[in-house]
Amino acid sequence: LKHSDNFILDGCLRSCLPPHKASNCVHSSAAVQALMRLGNSNLFQPLCTSSGDYARVQSWRDLEWCVNSETGLE
């Protein structure tokens, strides 16, 4: 069970806030989790802060990079 101010993920991808109030990071992360449940396991899932922004340092496998916390762009 993952919890933040914007959402709760319990395997069902339930959102506690209406979609128009969730951040881009939360939407992106939830979309990737839904695709992973369908068998697409080789996907990058963005890391979000508890406030819903993108974490400043993103990582996937053995790579790490810095992003803009609002846009998620490198």
DSSP file with accessible surface (Angstrom, degrees, kcal/mol):
  #  RESIDUE AA STRUCTURE BP1 BP2  ACC     N-H-->O    O-->H-N    N-H-->O    O-->H-N    TCO  KAPPA ALPHA  PHI   PSI    X-CA   Y-CA   Z-CA
    1    1 A L              0   0  166      0, 0.0     2,-0.4     0, 0.0     9,-0.2   0.000 360.0 360.0 360.0 118.2    0.0    0.0    0.0
    2    2 A K  E     -A    9   0A 121      7,-2.0     7,-2.3     2,-0.0     2,-0.4  -0.911 360.0-171.8-104.7 138.9    1.5    3.3   -1.1
    3    3 A H  E     +A    8   0A 136     -2,-0.4     2,-0.3     5,-0.2     5,-0.2  -0.987  14.8 153.8-134.6 137.9    0.1    6.5    0.3
    4    4 A S        -     0   0   13      3,-2.1     3,-0.1    -2,-0.4    47,-0.1  -0.867  59.5 -88.8-142.2-177.2    0.6   10.2   -0.5
    5    5 A D  S    S+     0   0  121     45,-1.5    46,-0.1    -2,-0.3     3,-0.1   0.729 124.8  41.2 -66.9 -20.4   -1.6   13.3   -0.2
    6    6 A N  S    S+     0   0   25     44,-0.3    11,-0.6     1,-0.2    10,-0.4   0.678 120.4   0.9-103.3 -22.4   -3.0   12.7   -3.6
    7    7 A F        -     0   0   23      8,-0.2    -3,-2.1     9,-0.1     2,-0.4  -0.992  47.6-136.3-161.1 164.6   -3.6    9.0   -3.9
    8    8 A I  E     -A    3   0A  45      6,-0.9     2,-0.6    -2,-0.3    -5,-0.2  -1.000  16.7-161.1-128.2 127.5   -3.6    5.6   -2.5
    9    9 A L  E     +A    2   0A  12     -7,-2.3    -7,-2.0    -2,-0.4     6,-0.1  -0.952  24.0 156.6-109.0 117.6   -2.3    2.6   -4.5
   10   10 A D  S    S-     0   0   55     -2,-0.6    -1,-0.1    -9,-0.2    -7,-0.0   0.065  76.9 -80.4-125.4  22.7   -3.5   -0.7   -3.2
   11   11 A G  S    S+     0   0   54      3,-0.1    -2,-0.1     0, 0.0     0, 0.0   0.219 127.2  75.1  95.6 -14.9   -3.2   -2.8   -6.3
   12   12 A C  S    S-     0   0   87      2,-0.1    -3,-0.1     0, 0.0    22,-0.0   0.404  98.6-126.7-105.9  -3.0   -6.5   -1.5   -7.6
   13   13 A L        +     0   0   39      1,-0.2     2,-0.2    20,-0.0    -4,-0.1   0.867  43.3 175.7  58.0  38.9   -5.2    1.9   -8.6
   14   14 A R        -     0   0  153     -6,-0.2    -6,-0.9     2,-0.0     2,-0.4  -0.550  17.9-150.1 -73.3 139.6   -7.9    3.7   -6.6
   15   15 A S        -     0   0   66     -2,-0.2    -8,-0.2    -8,-0.2    -6,-0.1  -0.927  11.4-158.7-112.1 134.3   -7.5    7.5   -6.6
   16   16 A C  S    S+     0   0   83     -2,-0.4    -9,-0.1   -10,-0.4    -1,-0.1   0.629  79.3  55.5 -83.9 -16.6   -8.8    9.5   -3.6
   17   17 A L  S    S-     0   0   55    -11,-0.6     5,-0.1     1,-0.0   -11,-0.0  -0.889  98.0 -96.7-115.0 150.3   -9.0   12.7   -5.7
   18   18 A P    >>  -     0   0   55      0, 0.0     3,-2.3     0, 0.0     4,-0.8  -0.305  43.4-109.1 -57.7 149.1  -10.9   13.4   -8.9
   19   19 A P  G >4 S+     0   0   89      0, 0.0     3,-0.8     0, 0.0     8,-0.1   0.828 116.9  60.4 -54.5 -33.8   -8.6   13.0  -11.9
   20   20 A H  G 34 S+     0   0  151      1,-0.2     0, 0.0     0, 0.0     0, 0.0   0.667 106.5  48.0 -72.4 -11.2   -8.6   16.7  -12.6
   21   21 A K  G <4 S+     0   0  134     -3,-2.3    -1,-0.2     2,-0.1     2,-0.2   0.557  91.4  93.8-102.1 -11.6   -7.1   17.4   -9.2
   22   22 A A  S << S-     0   0   13     -3,-0.8    30,-0.1    -4,-0.8   -15,-0.0  -0.540  79.9-111.4 -80.7 149.6   -4.3   14.8   -9.4
   23   23 A S     >  -     0   0   31     -2,-0.2     4,-2.4     1,-0.1     5,-0.2  -0.253  23.2-108.5 -76.6 166.4   -0.9   15.9  -10.6
   24   24 A N  H  > S+     0   0  110      1,-0.2     4,-2.8     2,-0.2     5,-0.2   0.884 120.4  54.0 -61.2 -38.0    0.8   14.9  -13.8
   25   25 A a  H  > S+     0   0    1     27,-0.5     4,-2.8     2,-0.2     5,-0.2   0.936 108.5  48.1 -63.7 -43.7    3.2   12.7  -11.9
   26   26 A V  H  > S+     0   0    8     26,-0.5     4,-2.5     1,-0.2    -2,-0.2   0.925 113.2  48.2 -63.1 -43.4    0.4   10.8  -10.2
   27   27 A H  H  X S+     0   0   78     -4,-2.4     4,-2.4     2,-0.2    -2,-0.2   0.936 113.7  47.0 -61.1 -46.7   -1.4   10.3  -13.5
   28   28 A S  H  X S+     0   0   44     -4,-2.8     4,-2.3     1,-0.2    -2,-0.2   0.923 112.9  48.4 -61.9 -45.7    1.8    9.1  -15.2
   29   29 A S  H  X S+     0   0    8     -4,-2.8     4,-2.3    -5,-0.2    -1,-0.2   0.919 112.5  48.2 -62.5 -43.1    2.7    6.8  -12.4
   30   30 A A  H  X S+     0   0   32     -4,-2.5     4,-2.2    -5,-0.2    -1,-0.2   0.895 110.3  52.2 -66.1 -38.3   -0.8    5.3  -12.3
   31   31 A A  H  X S+     0   0   54     -4,-2.4     4,-2.2     2,-0.2    -2,-0.2   0.924 110.0  48.4 -64.4 -42.1   -0.9    4.8  -16.1
   32   32 A V  H  X S+     0   0   23     -4,-2.3     4,-2.6     1,-0.2    -2,-0.2   0.925 110.1  51.9 -65.0 -41.4    2.4    2.9  -16.0
   33   33 A Q  H  X S+     0   0   35     -4,-2.3     4,-2.0     1,-0.2    -1,-0.2   0.905 108.6  51.3 -62.6 -38.2    1.2    0.7  -13.1
   34   34 A A  H  X S+     0   0   32     -4,-2.2     4,-0.9     1,-0.2    -1,-0.2   0.921 110.9  48.0 -64.2 -42.1   -1.9   -0.2  -15.1
   35   35 A L  H  <>S+     0   0   77     -4,-2.2     5,-2.1     1,-0.2     3,-0.5   0.884 108.8  54.3 -65.2 -37.6    0.2   -1.1  -18.1
   36   36 A M  H ><5S+     0   0   64     -4,-2.6     3,-1.7     1,-0.2    -1,-0.2   0.887 103.0  56.1 -63.8 -38.1    2.5   -3.2  -15.9
   37   37 A R  H 3<5S+     0   0  150     -4,-2.0    -1,-0.2     1,-0.3    -2,-0.2   0.782 103.1  56.8 -64.2 -24.0   -0.6   -5.1  -14.6
   38   38 A L  T 3<5S-     0   0  140     -4,-0.9    -1,-0.3    -3,-0.5    -2,-0.2   0.407 132.1 -91.3 -87.2   2.1   -1.3   -6.0  -18.3
   39   39 A G  T < 5S+     0   0   58     -3,-1.7     2,-1.4     1,-0.2    -3,-0.2   0.458  87.4 128.4 107.3  -0.6    2.1   -7.5  -18.7
   40   40 A N      < +     0   0   82     -5,-2.1     3,-0.2     1,-0.2    -1,-0.2  -0.693  23.2 159.7 -87.9  89.2    4.3   -4.6  -19.9
   41   41 A S        +     0   0  102     -2,-1.4     2,-0.9     1,-0.2    -1,-0.2   0.618  52.8  76.9 -91.1 -10.7    7.0   -5.0  -17.3
   42   42 A N  S    S+     0   0   95     -3,-0.2     2,-0.4     2,-0.1    -1,-0.2  -0.331  72.4 118.2 -98.2  53.9    9.8   -3.1  -19.0
   43   43 A L        -     0   0   54     -2,-0.9     2,-0.4    -3,-0.2    -7,-0.0  -0.921  63.9-121.9-123.3 146.5    8.5    0.4  -18.3
   44   44 A F        -     0   0   64     -2,-0.4    16,-0.1    16,-0.1    -2,-0.1  -0.708  23.6-159.5 -83.1 130.1    9.9    3.4  -16.4
   45   45 A Q        -     0   0   42     -2,-0.4    14,-0.2    14,-0.2   -16,-0.1  -0.949  19.2-126.6-111.0 118.0    7.6    4.5  -13.6
   46   46 A P        -     0   0   10      0, 0.0     2,-0.5     0, 0.0    12,-0.1  -0.316  18.2-125.8 -64.3 146.8    8.1    8.1  -12.4
   47   47 A L        -     0   0   82      8,-0.2     8,-2.9    10,-0.0     2,-0.3  -0.808  27.1-160.7 -93.1 130.9    8.7    8.7   -8.8
   48   48 A a  B     -B   54   0B  36     -2,-0.5     6,-0.2     6,-0.3     2,-0.1  -0.840  12.8-126.6-112.2 149.5    6.4   11.3   -7.2
   49   49 A T    >   -     0   0   50      4,-3.2     3,-1.9    -2,-0.3     6,-0.1  -0.344  38.0 -98.0 -81.7 172.7    6.8   13.3   -4.0
   50   50 A S  T 3  S+     0   0   78      1,-0.3   -45,-1.5     2,-0.1   -44,-0.3   0.755 126.5  55.8 -66.1 -19.0    4.1   13.2   -1.3
   51   51 A S  T 3  S-     0   0   66    -46,-0.1    -1,-0.3   -47,-0.1     3,-0.1   0.477 122.5-106.1 -90.7  -1.2    2.8   16.5   -2.7
   52   52 A G  S <  S+     0   0    0     -3,-1.9   -27,-0.5     1,-0.3   -26,-0.5   0.375  78.6 127.6  95.8  -4.4    2.4   15.0   -6.2
   53   53 A D  S    S-     0   0   66      1,-0.1    -4,-3.2   -28,-0.1    -1,-0.3  -0.369  70.9 -91.3 -76.3 164.3    5.4   16.6   -7.8
   54   54 A Y  B     -B   48   0B  28     15,-2.6    -6,-0.3    -6,-0.2     2,-0.1  -0.562  46.0-108.2 -70.5 137.2    8.0   14.7   -9.7
   55   55 A A        -     0   0   21     -8,-2.9    -8,-0.2    -2,-0.3    12,-0.1  -0.473  26.1-125.3 -62.8 139.2   10.9   13.6   -7.4
   56   56 A R  S    S+     0   0  161      1,-0.1    11,-2.4    -2,-0.1     2,-0.6   0.823  99.3  49.1 -62.3 -31.9   13.9   15.8   -8.4
   57   57 A V  E    S-C   66   0C  73      9,-0.2     2,-0.3     7,-0.0     9,-0.2  -0.948  73.9-172.3-111.6 119.7   16.0   12.6   -9.0
   58   58 A Q  E     -C   65   0C   4      7,-2.8     7,-2.3    -2,-0.6     2,-0.3  -0.791   4.2-171.6-104.7 151.9   14.5    9.9  -11.1
   59   59 A S  E     +C   64   0C  49     -2,-0.3     2,-0.3     5,-0.2     5,-0.2  -0.997  15.0 177.4-146.0 150.4   16.0    6.5  -11.5
   60   60 A W  E >   -C   63   0C  83      3,-2.0     3,-2.4    -2,-0.3     2,-0.2  -0.927  68.6 -36.7-153.8 125.2   15.5    3.4  -13.6
   61   61 A R  T 3  S-     0   0  172     -2,-0.3     0, 0.0     1,-0.3     0, 0.0  -0.378 128.1 -22.6  56.3-120.2   17.6    0.3  -13.5
   62   62 A D  T 3  S+     0   0  146     -2,-0.2     2,-0.3    -3,-0.1    -1,-0.3   0.261 118.2  97.9-105.1  17.5   21.2    1.6  -13.0
   63   63 A L  E <   -C   60   0C  99     -3,-2.4    -3,-2.0     2,-0.0     2,-0.3  -0.796  46.2-177.0-105.5 145.7   20.5    5.1  -14.4
   64   64 A E  E     +C   59   0C 149     -2,-0.3     2,-0.3    -5,-0.2    -5,-0.2  -0.994   7.5 167.7-136.8 144.0   19.7    8.3  -12.4
   65   65 A W  E     -C   58   0C  60     -7,-2.3    -7,-2.8    -2,-0.3     2,-0.3  -0.985  31.7-114.0-152.3 158.1   18.9   11.8  -13.7
   66   66 A C  E     -C   57   0C  83     -2,-0.3     2,-0.3    -9,-0.2    -9,-0.2  -0.730  33.1-174.5 -95.8 144.9   17.6   15.1  -12.5
   67   67 A V        -     0   0    7    -11,-2.4     2,-0.4    -2,-0.3     7,-0.2  -0.912  36.3 -95.0-133.7 161.3   14.2   16.5  -13.6
   68   68 A N     >  -     0   0   75      5,-2.7     4,-2.8    -2,-0.3   -14,-0.2  -0.645  36.4-137.7 -70.6 127.8   12.1   19.6  -13.2
   69   69 A S  T  4 S+     0   0   30     -2,-0.4   -15,-2.6     1,-0.2   -20,-0.1   0.748  98.8  43.9 -67.9 -20.6    9.8   18.8  -10.2
   70   70 A E  T  4 S+     0   0  146    -17,-0.2    -1,-0.2     3,-0.1   -46,-0.2   0.861 127.5  24.3 -89.2 -38.3    6.8   20.4  -11.9
   71   71 A T  T  4 S-     0   0   68      2,-0.2    -2,-0.2   -17,-0.1     3,-0.1   0.686  88.2-133.6-101.0 -24.7    7.2   19.0  -15.5
   72   72 A G     <  +     0   0   21     -4,-2.8     2,-0.2     1,-0.3    -3,-0.1   0.479  58.4 140.7  80.9   2.2    9.2   15.8  -15.0
   73   73 A L              0   0  121     -5,-0.2    -5,-2.7     1,-0.1    -1,-0.3  -0.577 360.0 360.0 -82.8 143.0   11.4   16.9  -17.9
   74   74 A E              0   0  183     -7,-0.2    -7,-0.2    -2,-0.2    -1,-0.1  -0.234 360.0 360.0 -63.7 360.0   15.2   16.3  -17.7
